[in-house]
Amino acid sequence: MNPARTAFAAAAMDLAKLFELFVGSTPIAATAGHPYTAAMTEPHGPSTGGGKQRLQHITFSRGNRTITVGSIDSVERVCEIRGFESLNAQHQERWQEPLYIAPAEFEGFLKRLRAFAGGQQITVVIKELAPPRAAEPIEPTGPAWPAWLIVFLLLGGLAGVIIYVVVTR
């Protein structure tokens, strides 16, 4: 262990190396083109701020495209991963094309991830993003006064003007 690194940073770096060995070393076959590679980020410096910067992101990379799949909180011992549908929707939104991974390949990745996480006493949670809600119709807001009252007041005002003109002549 590098003595300049804090205990949290060293543990996070070790976790990333283990991830690379057990999960990232197996390419994720693509339905078109080159396979994807799974990776976990390492701390960017010698400290994680006492564990405050403890999230390590898990990504899929292929060529110059990288998409975040989820993250591991090494202090809470929880790994949150986007479900296949959510990940595919995010990829489609970002690059206007689907994620070229078959669901069975994604399940293989999850199986390797769960085996790795289980050995590290980390709980894996799959998160599907909620589907976008349909916009609620906006009801037109009318005047605070009923229309009949406005018409009545206008007619009353007009009648008052007519009477005034007639009387003052």
C-alpha positions in Angstrom: 0.0 0.0 0.0 1.2 3.5 -0.9 1.7 5.3 2.5 0.6 8.6 0.9 -2.9 7.2 0.4 -5.5 7.2 3.1 -7.1 4.0 4.2 -10.3 4.8 2.4 -8.5 5.6 -0.9 -6.3 2.5 -0.6 -9.4 0.3 0.0 -11.2 1.9 -3.0 -8.2 1.4 -5.2 -8.0 -2.3 -4.1 -11.7 -2.7 -4.8 -11.3 -1.2 -8.3 -8.4 -3.6 -9.0 -10.5 -6.6 -7.8 -13.4 -5.5 -10.0 -11.1 -5.3 -13.0 -9.9 -8.8 -12.3 -13.2 -10.5 -11.6 -15.7 -8.5 -13.7 -13.9 -6.1 -16.1 -11.6 -8.8 -17.6 -14.6 -10.4 -19.4 -15.7 -8.4 -22.4 -19.4 -7.8 -22.8 -20.3 -9.0 -26.3 -22.1 -6.5 -28.4 -24.9 -7.3 -30.9 -23.0 -5.1 -33.4 -19.4 -4.0 -33.6 -16.8 -4.2 -30.9 -17.5 -5.6 -27.4 -18.0 -3.4 -24.3 -15.6 -3.3 -21.4 -16.8 -2.9 -17.8 -14.6 -0.8 -15.5 -14.8 0.8 -12.1 -13.3 4.2 -11.3 -10.4 4.6 -8.9 -10.0 7.5 -6.5 -8.5 10.5 -8.3 -6.1 11.5 -5.5 -4.5 10.2 -2.3 -7.7 10.8 -0.2 -11.4 10.3 -0.5 -12.0 13.1 2.0 -12.6 10.7 4.9 -14.9 8.6 2.8 -17.0 11.6 1.6 -16.0 10.9 -2.0 -16.6 7.2 -1.6 -18.7 6.5 -4.7 -16.9 4.5 -7.4 -18.7 4.5 -10.7 -19.1 1.4 -12.9 -19.0 2.1 -16.6 -19.3 0.3 -19.9 -16.9 1.6 -22.6 -16.6 0.9 -26.3 -14.4 3.1 -28.5 -14.8 6.7 -27.4 -18.2 6.1 -25.8 -18.6 5.5 -22.1 -21.9 5.1 -20.2 -22.3 5.0 -16.4 -23.9 1.8 -15.4 -24.0 2.4 -11.7 -21.8 2.9 -8.6 -20.5 1.2 -5.5 -20.6 2.9 -2.1 -17.7 1.2 -0.4 -18.6 2.6 3.0 -22.3 1.6 2.9 -21.4 -1.6 1.1 -24.1 -1.1 -1.6 -23.8 -1.3 -5.4 -26.6 0.4 -7.3 -26.9 -0.7 -11.0 -29.3 0.6 -13.6 -31.5 -2.1 -15.1 -31.1 -3.0 -18.7 -34.1 -1.0 -19.9 -33.0 2.1 -18.1 -29.5 1.8 -19.4 -30.7 1.2 -22.9 -33.0 4.3 -22.7 -30.1 6.4 -21.4 -27.8 5.2 -24.2 -30.5 5.9 -26.8 -31.1 9.4 -25.4 -27.4 10.3 -25.4 -26.2 8.8 -28.7 -29.5 8.3 -30.6 -28.8 4.6 -30.9 -29.6 1.6 -28.7 -27.1 -0.1 -26.4 -25.7 -2.9 -28.5 -25.9 -5.5 -25.7 -28.3 -8.4 -25.7 -30.2 -8.8 -22.5 -28.6 -12.2 -21.9 -25.1 -10.6 -22.1 -26.2 -7.9 -19.5 -27.5 -10.7 -17.3 -24.0 -12.4 -17.6 -22.4 -9.1 -16.5 -24.8 -9.0 -13.5 -24.0 -12.5 -12.6 -20.3 -11.8 -12.5 -21.0 -8.5 -10.6 -23.1 -10.3 -8.0 -20.4 -12.9 -7.5 -17.8 -10.2 -7.0 -19.9 -8.1 -4.7 -20.9 -11.1 -2.6 -17.3 -11.8 -2.0 -16.8 -8.2 -0.8 -20.0 -8.2 1.4 -21.6 -5.6 -1.0 -25.3 -5.7 -1.7 -26.3 -5.3 -5.4 -29.5 -3.3 -6.1 -30.9 -3.0 -9.6 -32.6 0.3 -10.2 -35.0 0.8 -13.1 -35.7 4.4 -13.8 -39.4 5.3 -13.5 -41.0 5.8 -16.9 -41.5 9.4 -17.8 -44.9 10.6 -16.5 -47.4 11.9 -19.1 -47.8 15.6 -18.8 -50.9 16.4 -16.9 -53.3 18.6 -18.9 -53.3 22.2 -17.8 -56.7 23.3 -17.1 -57.4 26.8 -18.4 -57.7 29.3 -15.6 -60.6 31.6 -16.3 -61.2 34.9 -14.6 -61.9 34.9 -11.0 -65.4 36.4 -11.6 -68.1 34.5 -13.5 -68.6 35.6 -17.1 -72.2 36.6 -16.5 -71.1 39.1 -13.8 -68.6 40.7 -16.1 -71.2 41.0 -18.9 -73.7 42.5 -16.4 -71.2 45.1 -15.1 -70.2 46.1 -18.7 -73.9 46.5 -19.7 -74.6 48.4 -16.5 -71.7 50.7 -17.2 -72.9 51.2 -20.8 -76.4 52.0 -19.5 -74.9 54.5 -17.1 -73.0 56.3 -19.9 -76.2 56.4 -22.0 -78.2 57.8 -19.2 -75.6 60.4 -18.4 -75.4 61.5 -22.0 -79.2 61.8 -22.3 -79.6 63.6 -19.0 -76.8 66.1 -19.6 -78.0 67.2 -23.0 
